[in-house]
């Protein structure tokens, strides 16, 4: 078993294309997406189309749900971006069938995918759509203990845009703290793996992030992309806050 796991693309076409190219260069053909294809970025239609073509499994993210229904708990910038995203998905540019196909795809996404002792979610095993599990939650042992009680072996998740590994011992390891950016699932009884974000990293590294799941090995990958082009697109769209472009340059 060898697959790529991506998450939180957020309508960033340049980042997604770079990540897919990196995945292809390693001969990996099976891709799982943990949600948030859309939101924040300038290319929602193109990103949905690529995910439909390339991903074997794709889950629903909170921004995907926000585009389908009314966004809940979003800040002003995120809310404006999701309403603009909805408008882009409603425009069919002479091809209503393609527009309907994208809506149907988002609407059919499951919230959880399970394979034996391994579970795939967007947020957490307790709340697959909306719960954040941040690195600082290692100082909230009751929260982590509850989450780990719901995990048989491992969960793969996104949502925070911060990659790394949580262990049952209330430890968090960033990819930089792992030997060669790799983690052996056999070394622990249980783990939560945050795969980071393709389209909007927030760990201080502007490069796109994803992981490779190779049997019991988890390999974190960073991929440079032309974020300046993505920023220019964002700045040219009044409905998208300039901050959504600025943050891409710093990975914040």
Secondary structure by P-SEA (a helix, b strand, c coil): cbbbbbccccccaaaaaaaaaaaaaacccbbbbccccccccccaaaaaaaaaacccbbbbcaaaaaaacccccccaaaaaaaaaaaaaaacccccaaaaaaaaaaaaacccccccccbbbbccccccccccccccccccaaaaaaaaaaacccbbbbccccccccccccccccccccccccccccccccbbbbcccccccccccccccccccccccbbbbbbbbcaaaaaaaaaaacccccaaaaaaaaccc
